[in-house]
Amino acid sequence: MSPLKTILVGVAPPEAGILRNELSARAIAIEAELKTPAEAAGRFAGASESNWLFVIDARASTDGAPIRAVRSAFPTASVLALADAAGTAAAMLAINRAGADQVVSVPVNRQDLRDALDRLPVRSQSTGRAPILVVVSGTITGCGSSTVAASLADEIAHGFQVSTILVEARLQMGVHAMNLNVRPTITIADLVGGTDGPDADQVQKALIEVSPGLRLLAAPQDLVHAGPNAVKGLLKTLEHCKSLATVVVADAPCHYDDLHFETLWSADQVVLIANQSIPALRATRMMIDAVNRSTSVKELHVILNRYDPSIDAMSVKKISETLKFAGVRTIPNDYSNVMRAASEGVMLRSFAPDSPVVASIRALAAAVIGQSSAKTVKDSGLFSRLFGSKNRAGGS
């Protein structure tokens, strides 16, 4: 993805300095500092602006004319306006109606500016592809699916610089807030209880910035009763998240209930996490069949986590044949670094960038972003007697 480029229009000190500091902290480049919208239109006419942000000082205008001029010349760019804190309600309304996506009052409050940057439309951070929902699910408990989900989201956000939201698609006993050392004030359980589900603004307010480009929607860390509207509310929450980021990675625990399967069936891509055990293979075969019933899932990835190549009877080749799923991926066992990273409250990529797990996650992230295909293979192998030839092939 091309980095988000920012053009300042009519912005002078001290606001320009504050903007440079805040944008630099997000690895956002300032392409130019110009005096007027006409100068911007003349300099960048014909350029693709879908990943651009215009920051415009609109204090000298009472009718939003600078905003309207930029919006007319660059219709798909995002626009953040600086407005006079003491200005009239009519002037503020004019700025909004002229097409500003966010408005920040001057003098600039840094937290207000950060909130505005967080809430810019996803088009300013888009890769040019439609947003996707990737659901990561273990096939049995204890297979490390939450760790894979968090690392995958982190790699997509930073390795590929794609705006990403990690959603903990469970309503109790969450782990990501604790592992990443953040304190959510609003959790996913707070969003899904209403009859109609949350609106986009409620979802946006619940997101926590873990690092530039990566936000978290956390589950509560205690026991919470799931109400009758939980499934509907969760699906609506995930849909709103897709409007706020390019990639949404949902960590779905393998509870084999309505919430679990409806989350899987709503995905654009599914990542199933298993290990080298007979129970995991049985469950994975069942999950492949379940995912294949969805009309929305366009890509299926199967992962053997903590893979040990010395177990010949459970080699990736034999497991692929057993599951009738070509392209099974593996993630090696680096338990020590994974646990130490969690204890430090950081992502594995930051704690141990040379870990072989990071390399495997990077390959998985590339497949997710690149829409790679998984293919089926014929039924054969050591464990075929466990499943029988009546099972249909996996993949999509």
Contacts in CASP RR format, 6 or more apart in sequence:
PFRMAT RR
TARGET T0000
AUTHOR 0000-0000-0000
METHOD contacts of the structure
MODEL  1
MSPLKTILVGVAPPEAGILRNELSARAIAIEAELKTPAEAAGRFAGASES
NWLFVIDARASTDGAPIRAVRSAFPTASVLALADAAGTAAAMLAINRAGA
DQVVSVPVNRQDLRDALDRLPVRSQSTGRAPILVVVSGTITGCGSSTVAA
SLADEIAHGFQVSTILVEARLQMGVHAMNLNVRPTITIADLVGGTDGPDA
DQVQKALIEVSPGLRLLAAPQDLVHAGPNAVKGLLKTLEHCKSLATVVVA
DAPCHYDDLHFETLWSADQVVLIANQSIPALRATRMMIDAVNRSTSVKEL
HVILNRYDPSIDAMSVKKISETLKFAGVRTIPNDYSNVMRAASEGVMLRS
FAPDSPVVASIRALAAAVIGQSSAKTVKDSGLFSRLFGSKNRAGGS
1 51 0 8 1.000
1 125 0 8 1.000
1 127 0 8 1.000
1 160 0 8 1.000
1 161 0 8 1.000
1 162 0 8 1.000
1 246 0 8 1.000
2 51 0 8 1.000
3 27 0 8 1.000
3 28 0 8 1.000
3 29 0 8 1.000
3 51 0 8 1.000
3 161 0 8 1.000
4 28 0 8 1.000
4 29 0 8 1.000
4 51 0 8 1.000
4 52 0 8 1.000
4 53 0 8 1.000
4 124 0 8 1.000
4 125 0 8 1.000
5 28 0 8 1.000
5 29 0 8 1.000
5 30 0 8 1.000
5 31 0 8 1.000
5 51 0 8 1.000
5 52 0 8 1.000
5 53 0 8 1.000
6 19 0 8 1.000
6 23 0 8 1.000
6 28 0 8 1.000
6 29 0 8 1.000
6 30 0 8 1.000
6 31 0 8 1.000
6 52 0 8 1.000
6 53 0 8 1.000
6 54 0 8 1.000
6 55 0 8 1.000
7 30 0 8 1.000
7 31 0 8 1.000
7 32 0 8 1.000
7 33 0 8 1.000
7 34 0 8 1.000
7 40 0 8 1.000
7 44 0 8 1.000
7 52 0 8 1.000
7 53 0 8 1.000
7 54 0 8 1.000
7 55 0 8 1.000
8 16 0 8 1.000
8 19 0 8 1.000
8 30 0 8 1.000
8 32 0 8 1.000
8 33 0 8 1.000
8 34 0 8 1.000
8 55 0 8 1.000
9 34 0 8 1.000
9 35 0 8 1.000
9 36 0 8 1.000
9 37 0 8 1.000
9 39 0 8 1.000
9 40 0 8 1.000
9 54 0 8 1.000
9 55 0 8 1.000
9 56 0 8 1.000
9 57 0 8 1.000
9 66 0 8 1.000
9 70 0 8 1.000
10 33 0 8 1.000
10 34 0 8 1.000
10 35 0 8 1.000
10 36 0 8 1.000
10 56 0 8 1.000
10 57 0 8 1.000
10 66 0 8 1.000
11 19 0 8 1.000
11 33 0 8 1.000
11 55 0 8 1.000
11 56 0 8 1.000
11 57 0 8 1.000
11 82 0 8 1.000
12 57 0 8 1.000
15 57 0 8 1.000
15 82 0 8 1.000
15 106 0 8 1.000
15 108 0 8 1.000
16 33 0 8 1.000
18 108 0 8 1.000
18 110 0 8 1.000
18 113 0 8 1.000
19 30 0 8 1.000
19 55 0 8 1.000
19 108 0 8 1.000
19 113 0 8 1.000
20 30 0 8 1.000
22 110 0 8 1.000
22 113 0 8 1.000
22 114 0 8 1.000
22 117 0 8 1.000
23 29 0 8 1.000
23 30 0 8 1.000
23 117 0 8 1.000
25 212 0 8 1.000
26 117 0 8 1.000
26 212 0 8 1.000
26 213 0 8 1.000
27 161 0 8 1.000
27 212 0 8 1.000
28 53 0 8 1.000
31 52 0 8 1.000
32 40 0 8 1.000
32 43 0 8 1.000
32 44 0 8 1.000
34 40 0 8 1.000
34 43 0 8 1.000
36 66 0 8 1.000
37 56 0 8 1.000
37 66 0 8 1.000
37 69 0 8 1.000
37 70 0 8 1.000
37 73 0 8 1.000
38 69 0 8 1.000
40 54 0 8 1.000
40 70 0 8 1.000
40 73 0 8 1.000
40 74 0 8 1.000
41 69 0 8 1.000
41 70 0 8 1.000
41 73 0 8 1.000
41 74 0 8 1.000
44 74 0 8 1.000
45 73 0 8 1.000
49 74 0 8 1.000
49 76 0 8 1.000
49 77 0 8 1.000
50 76 0 8 1.000
50 77 0 8 1.000
50 123 0 8 1.000
50 124 0 8 1.000
50 126 0 8 1.000
50 128 0 8 1.000
51 124 0 8 1.000
51 125 0 8 1.000
51 126 0 8 1.000
52 74 0 8 1.000
52 77 0 8 1.000
52 78 0 8 1.000
52 124 0 8 1.000
53 77 0 8 1.000
53 78 0 8 1.000
53 79 0 8 1.000
53 80 0 8 1.000
53 120 0 8 1.000
53 124 0 8 1.000
54 70 0 8 1.000
54 74 0 8 1.000
54 77 0 8 1.000
54 78 0 8 1.000
54 79 0 8 1.000
54 80 0 8 1.000
55 80 0 8 1.000
55 81 0 8 1.000
55 82 0 8 1.000
56 66 0 8 1.000
56 67 0 8 1.000
56 70 0 8 1.000
56 79 0 8 1.000
56 80 0 8 1.000
56 81 0 8 1.000
56 82 0 8 1.000
56 100 0 8 1.000
57 66 0 8 1.000
57 81 0 8 1.000
57 82 0 8 1.000
57 106 0 8 1.000
58 64 0 8 1.000
58 66 0 8 1.000
58 67 0 8 1.000
58 81 0 8 1.000
58 82 0 8 1.000
58 83 0 8 1.000
58 95 0 8 1.000
58 100 0 8 1.000
59 82 0 8 1.000
59 83 0 8 1.000
59 84 0 8 1.000
59 106 0 8 1.000
60 66 0 8 1.000
61 67 0 8 1.000
61 94 0 8 1.000
62 88 0 8 1.000
62 90 0 8 1.000
62 91 0 8 1.000
62 94 0 8 1.000
63 94 0 8 1.000
63 98 0 8 1.000
64 91 0 8 1.000
64 94 0 8 1.000
64 95 0 8 1.000
64 97 0 8 1.000
64 98 0 8 1.000
65 98 0 8 1.000
67 79 0 8 1.000
67 81 0 8 1.000
67 95 0 8 1.000
67 98 0 8 1.000
67 99 0 8 1.000
67 100 0 8 1.000
68 98 0 8 1.000
68 99 0 8 1.000
70 77 0 8 1.000
70 79 0 8 1.000
71 79 0 8 1.000
71 98 0 8 1.000
71 99 0 8 1.000
76 123 0 8 1.000
77 124 0 8 1.000
78 101 0 8 1.000
78 102 0 8 1.000
78 120 0 8 1.000
78 121 0 8 1.000
78 123 0 8 1.000
78 124 0 8 1.000
79 99 0 8 1.000
79 100 0 8 1.000
79 101 0 8 1.000
79 102 0 8 1.000
80 100 0 8 1.000
80 101 0 8 1.000
80 102 0 8 1.000
80 103 0 8 1.000
80 104 0 8 1.000
80 116 0 8 1.000
80 117 0 8 1.000
80 120 0 8 1.000
81 95 0 8 1.000
81 100 0 8 1.000
81 102 0 8 1.000
81 103 0 8 1.000
81 104 0 8 1.000
82 103 0 8 1.000
82 104 0 8 1.000
82 105 0 8 1.000
82 106 0 8 1.000
82 108 0 8 1.000
83 91 0 8 1.000
83 92 0 8 1.000
83 95 0 8 1.000
83 103 0 8 1.000
83 104 0 8 1.000
83 105 0 8 1.000
83 106 0 8 1.000
84 91 0 8 1.000
84 105 0 8 1.000
84 106 0 8 1.000
85 105 0 8 1.000
85 106 0 8 1.000
85 107 0 8 1.000
92 103 0 8 1.000
95 103 0 8 1.000
96 103 0 8 1.000
101 120 0 8 1.000
101 121 0 8 1.000
101 124 0 8 1.000
102 116 0 8 1.000
102 117 0 8 1.000
102 119 0 8 1.000
102 120 0 8 1.000
103 116 0 8 1.000
104 112 0 8 1.000
104 113 0 8 1.000
104 116 0 8 1.000
105 112 0 8 1.000
118 204 0 8 1.000
118 207 0 8 1.000
118 209 0 8 1.000
118 215 0 8 1.000
119 204 0 8 1.000
122 131 0 8 1.000
122 163 0 8 1.000
122 243 0 8 1.000
122 244 0 8 1.000
122 245 0 8 1.000
122 246 0 8 1.000
125 162 0 8 1.000
125 163 0 8 1.000
125 213 0 8 1.000
125 245 0 8 1.000
125 246 0 8 1.000
126 163 0 8 1.000
126 246 0 8 1.000
127 162 0 8 1.000
127 246 0 8 1.000
127 369 0 8 1.000
129 246 0 8 1.000
131 242 0 8 1.000
131 243 0 8 1.000
131 245 0 8 1.000
131 246 0 8 1.000
131 247 0 8 1.000
131 248 0 8 1.000
132 242 0 8 1.000
132 246 0 8 1.000
132 247 0 8 1.000
132 248 0 8 1.000
132 268 0 8 1.000
132 269 0 8 1.000
132 368 0 8 1.000
133 238 0 8 1.000
133 241 0 8 1.000
133 242 0 8 1.000
133 248 0 8 1.000
133 250 0 8 1.000
133 266 0 8 1.000
133 267 0 8 1.000
133 268 0 8 1.000
133 269 0 8 1.000
134 152 0 8 1.000
134 247 0 8 1.000
134 248 0 8 1.000
134 249 0 8 1.000
134 250 0 8 1.000
134 267 0 8 1.000
134 268 0 8 1.000
134 269 0 8 1.000
134 270 0 8 1.000
134 271 0 8 1.000
134 368 0 8 1.000
135 169 0 8 1.000
135 250 0 8 1.000
135 252 0 8 1.000
135 263 0 8 1.000
135 264 0 8 1.000
135 266 0 8 1.000
135 267 0 8 1.000
135 269 0 8 1.000
135 270 0 8 1.000
135 271 0 8 1.000
136 145 0 8 1.000
136 148 0 8 1.000
136 149 0 8 1.000
136 152 0 8 1.000
136 249 0 8 1.000
136 250 0 8 1.000
136 251 0 8 1.000
136 252 0 8 1.000
136 270 0 8 1.000
136 271 0 8 1.000
136 273 0 8 1.000
137 145 0 8 1.000
137 252 0 8 1.000
137 253 0 8 1.000
137 254 0 8 1.000
137 260 0 8 1.000
137 263 0 8 1.000
137 264 0 8 1.000
137 270 0 8 1.000
137 271 0 8 1.000
137 272 0 8 1.000
137 273 0 8 1.000
137 287 0 8 1.000
138 144 0 8 1.000
138 145 0 8 1.000
138 252 0 8 1.000
138 253 0 8 1.000
138 254 0 8 1.000
138 272 0 8 1.000
138 273 0 8 1.000
138 274 0 8 1.000
139 254 0 8 1.000
139 272 0 8 1.000
139 273 0 8 1.000
139 274 0 8 1.000
139 280 0 8 1.000
139 283 0 8 1.000
139 284 0 8 1.000
139 287 0 8 1.000
140 254 0 8 1.000
140 274 0 8 1.000
140 275 0 8 1.000
140 277 0 8 1.000
140 279 0 8 1.000
140 280 0 8 1.000
140 283 0 8 1.000
141 253 0 8 1.000
141 254 0 8 1.000
143 273 0 8 1.000
143 274 0 8 1.000
143 275 0 8 1.000
143 280 0 8 1.000
143 305 0 8 1.000
143 306 0 8 1.000
144 273 0 8 1.000
144 305 0 8 1.000
144 306 0 8 1.000
145 251 0 8 1.000
145 253 0 8 1.000
145 254 0 8 1.000
145 273 0 8 1.000
145 305 0 8 1.000
146 175 0 8 1.000
146 176 0 8 1.000
146 179 0 8 1.000
146 251 0 8 1.000
146 253 0 8 1.000
147 338 0 8 1.000
147 342 0 8 1.000
147 348 0 8 1.000
148 271 0 8 1.000
148 273 0 8 1.000
148 303 0 8 1.000
148 305 0 8 1.000
148 331 0 8 1.000
148 361 0 8 1.000
148 364 0 8 1.000
149 166 0 8 1.000
149 249 0 8 1.000
149 250 0 8 1.000
149 251 0 8 1.000
149 271 0 8 1.000
150 166 0 8 1.000
150 176 0 8 1.000
150 179 0 8 1.000
150 180 0 8 1.000
150 251 0 8 1.000
150 347 0 8 1.000
151 347 0 8 1.000
151 348 0 8 1.000
151 349 0 8 1.000
151 357 0 8 1.000
151 358 0 8 1.000
151 361 0 8 1.000
152 249 0 8 1.000
152 271 0 8 1.000
152 361 0 8 1.000
152 364 0 8 1.000
152 365 0 8 1.000
152 368 0 8 1.000
153 164 0 8 1.000
153 165 0 8 1.000
153 166 0 8 1.000
153 214 0 8 1.000
153 247 0 8 1.000
153 249 0 8 1.000
154 164 0 8 1.000
154 166 0 8 1.000
154 210 0 8 1.000
154 211 0 8 1.000
154 214 0 8 1.000
154 347 0 8 1.000
154 348 0 8 1.000
154 349 0 8 1.000
155 349 0 8 1.000
155 358 0 8 1.000
155 361 0 8 1.000
155 362 0 8 1.000
155 364 0 8 1.000
155 365 0 8 1.000
156 162 0 8 1.000
156 164 0 8 1.000
156 247 0 8 1.000
156 249 0 8 1.000
156 365 0 8 1.000
156 368 0 8 1.000
156 369 0 8 1.000
157 163 0 8 1.000
157 164 0 8 1.000
157 211 0 8 1.000
157 213 0 8 1.000
157 214 0 8 1.000
157 247 0 8 1.000
158 211 0 8 1.000
158 213 0 8 1.000
158 214 0 8 1.000
158 349 0 8 1.000
159 362 0 8 1.000
159 365 0 8 1.000
160 365 0 8 1.000
160 366 0 8 1.000
160 369 0 8 1.000
161 213 0 8 1.000
162 246 0 8 1.000
162 247 0 8 1.000
162 369 0 8 1.000
163 213 0 8 1.000
163 245 0 8 1.000
163 246 0 8 1.000
163 247 0 8 1.000
164 213 0 8 1.000
164 214 0 8 1.000
164 215 0 8 1.000
164 245 0 8 1.000
164 246 0 8 1.000
164 247 0 8 1.000
164 248 0 8 1.000
164 249 0 8 1.000
165 207 0 8 1.000
165 214 0 8 1.000
165 215 0 8 1.000
165 216 0 8 1.000
165 217 0 8 1.000
165 241 0 8 1.000
165 244 0 8 1.000
165 245 0 8 1.000
165 247 0 8 1.000
165 248 0 8 1.000
165 249 0 8 1.000
166 176 0 8 1.000
166 210 0 8 1.000
166 214 0 8 1.000
166 215 0 8 1.000
166 216 0 8 1.000
166 217 0 8 1.000
166 249 0 8 1.000
166 251 0 8 1.000
167 188 0 8 1.000
167 216 0 8 1.000
167 217 0 8 1.000
167 237 0 8 1.000
167 238 0 8 1.000
167 241 0 8 1.000
167 248 0 8 1.000
167 249 0 8 1.000
167 250 0 8 1.000
167 251 0 8 1.000
168 174 0 8 1.000
168 175 0 8 1.000
168 176 0 8 1.000
168 177 0 8 1.000
168 188 0 8 1.000
168 216 0 8 1.000
168 217 0 8 1.000
168 218 0 8 1.000
168 219 0 8 1.000
168 251 0 8 1.000
169 188 0 8 1.000
169 219 0 8 1.000
169 234 0 8 1.000
169 238 0 8 1.000
169 250 0 8 1.000
169 251 0 8 1.000
169 252 0 8 1.000
169 253 0 8 1.000
169 259 0 8 1.000
169 263 0 8 1.000
170 188 0 8 1.000
170 219 0 8 1.000
170 251 0 8 1.000
170 252 0 8 1.000
170 253 0 8 1.000
170 255 0 8 1.000
170 259 0 8 1.000
171 188 0 8 1.000
171 189 0 8 1.000
171 192 0 8 1.000
171 219 0 8 1.000
171 220 0 8 1.000
171 224 0 8 1.000
171 226 0 8 1.000
171 230 0 8 1.000
171 234 0 8 1.000
171 259 0 8 1.000
172 189 0 8 1.000
172 219 0 8 1.000
172 220 0 8 1.000
172 222 0 8 1.000
172 223 0 8 1.000
172 224 0 8 1.000
172 226 0 8 1.000
173 219 0 8 1.000
173 220 0 8 1.000
173 221 0 8 1.000
173 222 0 8 1.000
173 223 0 8 1.000
174 218 0 8 1.000
174 219 0 8 1.000
174 220 0 8 1.000
174 221 0 8 1.000
175 219 0 8 1.000
175 221 0 8 1.000
176 216 0 8 1.000
176 218 0 8 1.000
176 219 0 8 1.000
176 251 0 8 1.000
177 183 0 8 1.000
177 184 0 8 1.000
177 208 0 8 1.000
177 216 0 8 1.000
177 218 0 8 1.000
177 219 0 8 1.000
177 221 0 8 1.000
178 221 0 8 1.000
179 342 0 8 1.000
179 345 0 8 1.000
180 210 0 8 1.000
180 216 0 8 1.000
180 345 0 8 1.000
180 346 0 8 1.000
180 347 0 8 1.000
181 345 0 8 1.000
181 346 0 8 1.000
182 208 0 8 1.000
182 210 0 8 1.000
182 216 0 8 1.000
182 218 0 8 1.000
184 206 0 8 1.000
184 208 0 8 1.000
184 216 0 8 1.000
184 218 0 8 1.000
186 202 0 8 1.000
186 205 0 8 1.000
186 206 0 8 1.000
187 206 0 8 1.000
187 217 0 8 1.000
187 218 0 8 1.000
187 219 0 8 1.000
187 220 0 8 1.000
188 206 0 8 1.000
188 217 0 8 1.000
188 218 0 8 1.000
188 219 0 8 1.000
188 220 0 8 1.000
188 234 0 8 1.000
188 237 0 8 1.000
189 219 0 8 1.000
189 220 0 8 1.000
189 224 0 8 1.000
189 226 0 8 1.000
190 206 0 8 1.000
190 220 0 8 1.000
191 197 0 8 1.000
191 198 0 8 1.000
191 202 0 8 1.000
191 203 0 8 1.000
191 206 0 8 1.000
191 233 0 8 1.000
191 237 0 8 1.000
192 198 0 8 1.000
192 229 0 8 1.000
192 230 0 8 1.000
192 232 0 8 1.000
192 233 0 8 1.000
192 234 0 8 1.000
192 236 0 8 1.000
192 237 0 8 1.000
193 227 0 8 1.000
193 229 0 8 1.000
193 230 0 8 1.000
193 233 0 8 1.000
194 229 0 8 1.000
194 233 0 8 1.000
195 229 0 8 1.000
197 229 0 8 1.000
197 232 0 8 1.000
197 233 0 8 1.000
197 236 0 8 1.000
197 237 0 8 1.000
198 233 0 8 1.000
198 236 0 8 1.000
198 237 0 8 1.000
198 240 0 8 1.000
199 240 0 8 1.000
200 240 0 8 1.000
200 243 0 8 1.000
200 244 0 8 1.000
203 217 0 8 1.000
203 237 0 8 1.000
203 240 0 8 1.000
203 241 0 8 1.000
203 244 0 8 1.000
204 240 0 8 1.000
204 244 0 8 1.000
206 217 0 8 1.000
207 215 0 8 1.000
207 216 0 8 1.000
207 217 0 8 1.000
207 244 0 8 1.000
208 215 0 8 1.000
208 216 0 8 1.000
208 217 0 8 1.000
208 218 0 8 1.000
209 215 0 8 1.000
210 216 0 8 1.000
210 347 0 8 1.000
211 347 0 8 1.000
215 245 0 8 1.000
217 237 0 8 1.000
217 241 0 8 1.000
226 259 0 8 1.000
230 259 0 8 1.000
231 258 0 8 1.000
231 259 0 8 1.000
231 262 0 8 1.000
234 259 0 8 1.000
234 262 0 8 1.000
234 263 0 8 1.000
235 262 0 8 1.000
235 263 0 8 1.000
235 266 0 8 1.000
238 248 0 8 1.000
238 250 0 8 1.000
238 263 0 8 1.000
238 266 0 8 1.000
241 248 0 8 1.000
242 248 0 8 1.000
247 368 0 8 1.000
247 369 0 8 1.000
250 263 0 8 1.000
250 267 0 8 1.000
252 260 0 8 1.000
252 263 0 8 1.000
252 264 0 8 1.000
253 260 0 8 1.000
254 260 0 8 1.000
254 283 0 8 1.000
254 287 0 8 1.000
261 290 0 8 1.000
264 270 0 8 1.000
264 287 0 8 1.000
264 290 0 8 1.000
264 291 0 8 1.000
264 294 0 8 1.000
264 297 0 8 1.000
265 291 0 8 1.000
265 293 0 8 1.000
265 294 0 8 1.000
265 296 0 8 1.000
265 297 0 8 1.000
266 294 0 8 1.000
266 296 0 8 1.000
267 294 0 8 1.000
267 296 0 8 1.000
267 297 0 8 1.000
268 296 0 8 1.000
268 297 0 8 1.000
268 298 0 8 1.000
268 299 0 8 1.000
269 297 0 8 1.000
269 298 0 8 1.000
269 299 0 8 1.000
269 300 0 8 1.000
269 301 0 8 1.000
269 368 0 8 1.000
270 291 0 8 1.000
270 297 0 8 1.000
270 299 0 8 1.000
270 300 0 8 1.000
270 301 0 8 1.000
271 301 0 8 1.000
271 303 0 8 1.000
271 364 0 8 1.000
271 368 0 8 1.000
272 284 0 8 1.000
272 287 0 8 1.000
272 288 0 8 1.000
272 291 0 8 1.000
272 300 0 8 1.000
272 301 0 8 1.000
272 302 0 8 1.000
272 303 0 8 1.000
273 303 0 8 1.000
273 305 0 8 1.000
274 280 0 8 1.000
274 281 0 8 1.000
274 283 0 8 1.000
274 284 0 8 1.000
274 302 0 8 1.000
274 303 0 8 1.000
274 304 0 8 1.000
274 305 0 8 1.000
275 304 0 8 1.000
275 305 0 8 1.000
275 306 0 8 1.000
276 304 0 8 1.000
276 307 0 8 1.000
276 308 0 8 1.000
276 311 0 8 1.000
276 314 0 8 1.000
276 319 0 8 1.000
277 314 0 8 1.000
278 383 0 8 1.000
278 386 0 8 1.000
281 319 0 8 1.000
281 322 0 8 1.000
281 323 0 8 1.000
281 383 0 8 1.000
281 386 0 8 1.000
282 386 0 8 1.000
282 387 0 8 1.000
284 302 0 8 1.000
284 323 0 8 1.000
285 322 0 8 1.000
285 323 0 8 1.000
285 387 0 8 1.000
285 391 0 8 1.000
288 300 0 8 1.000
288 302 0 8 1.000
288 323 0 8 1.000
288 325 0 8 1.000
288 394 0 8 1.000
288 395 0 8 1.000
289 391 0 8 1.000
289 392 0 8 1.000
289 394 0 8 1.000
291 297 0 8 1.000
291 300 0 8 1.000
291 396 0 8 1.000
292 300 0 8 1.000
292 392 0 8 1.000
292 394 0 8 1.000
292 395 0 8 1.000
292 396 0 8 1.000
297 396 0 8 1.000
298 371 0 8 1.000
298 396 0 8 1.000
299 368 0 8 1.000
299 371 0 8 1.000
299 372 0 8 1.000
299 373 0 8 1.000
299 374 0 8 1.000
299 396 0 8 1.000
300 325 0 8 1.000
300 374 0 8 1.000
300 394 0 8 1.000
300 395 0 8 1.000
300 396 0 8 1.000
301 329 0 8 1.000
301 364 0 8 1.000
301 367 0 8 1.000
301 368 0 8 1.000
301 374 0 8 1.000
302 323 0 8 1.000
302 325 0 8 1.000
302 327 0 8 1.000
302 328 0 8 1.000
302 329 0 8 1.000
302 374 0 8 1.000
303 328 0 8 1.000
303 329 0 8 1.000
303 330 0 8 1.000
303 331 0 8 1.000
303 364 0 8 1.000
304 316 0 8 1.000
304 319 0 8 1.000
304 328 0 8 1.000
304 329 0 8 1.000
304 330 0 8 1.000
304 331 0 8 1.000
305 331 0 8 1.000
306 331 0 8 1.000
306 332 0 8 1.000
306 333 0 8 1.000
306 335 0 8 1.000
307 316 0 8 1.000
307 330 0 8 1.000
307 331 0 8 1.000
307 332 0 8 1.000
307 333 0 8 1.000
308 314 0 8 1.000
308 333 0 8 1.000
309 315 0 8 1.000
309 316 0 8 1.000
309 330 0 8 1.000
313 382 0 8 1.000
316 328 0 8 1.000
316 330 0 8 1.000
318 381 0 8 1.000
318 382 0 8 1.000
318 383 0 8 1.000
319 328 0 8 1.000
319 383 0 8 1.000
320 326 0 8 1.000
320 327 0 8 1.000
320 328 0 8 1.000
320 377 0 8 1.000
321 377 0 8 1.000
321 378 0 8 1.000
321 379 0 8 1.000
321 380 0 8 1.000
321 381 0 8 1.000
321 382 0 8 1.000
321 384 0 8 1.000
322 381 0 8 1.000
322 382 0 8 1.000
322 383 0 8 1.000
322 384 0 8 1.000
322 386 0 8 1.000
322 387 0 8 1.000
323 394 0 8 1.000
324 376 0 8 1.000
324 377 0 8 1.000
324 378 0 8 1.000
324 379 0 8 1.000
324 391 0 8 1.000
324 392 0 8 1.000
324 393 0 8 1.000
324 394 0 8 1.000
325 374 0 8 1.000
325 376 0 8 1.000
325 377 0 8 1.000
325 393 0 8 1.000
325 394 0 8 1.000
325 395 0 8 1.000
326 374 0 8 1.000
326 375 0 8 1.000
326 376 0 8 1.000
326 377 0 8 1.000
327 374 0 8 1.000
327 375 0 8 1.000
329 360 0 8 1.000
329 363 0 8 1.000
329 364 0 8 1.000
329 367 0 8 1.000
330 360 0 8 1.000
331 357 0 8 1.000
331 360 0 8 1.000
331 361 0 8 1.000
331 364 0 8 1.000
332 356 0 8 1.000
332 357 0 8 1.000
332 360 0 8 1.000
334 352 0 8 1.000
334 355 0 8 1.000
334 356 0 8 1.000
334 357 0 8 1.000
337 348 0 8 1.000
337 351 0 8 1.000
337 352 0 8 1.000
337 355 0 8 1.000
337 357 0 8 1.000
338 348 0 8 1.000
338 355 0 8 1.000
338 357 0 8 1.000
340 351 0 8 1.000
340 352 0 8 1.000
341 347 0 8 1.000
341 348 0 8 1.000
341 350 0 8 1.000
341 351 0 8 1.000
341 352 0 8 1.000
344 351 0 8 1.000
348 355 0 8 1.000
348 357 0 8 1.000
348 358 0 8 1.000
348 361 0 8 1.000
349 358 0 8 1.000
349 361 0 8 1.000
352 358 0 8 1.000
366 372 0 8 1.000
374 394 0 8 1.000
374 395 0 8 1.000
374 396 0 8 1.000
375 395 0 8 1.000
376 393 0 8 1.000
376 394 0 8 1.000
376 395 0 8 1.000
377 393 0 8 1.000
379 387 0 8 1.000
379 388 0 8 1.000
379 389 0 8 1.000
379 391 0 8 1.000
END
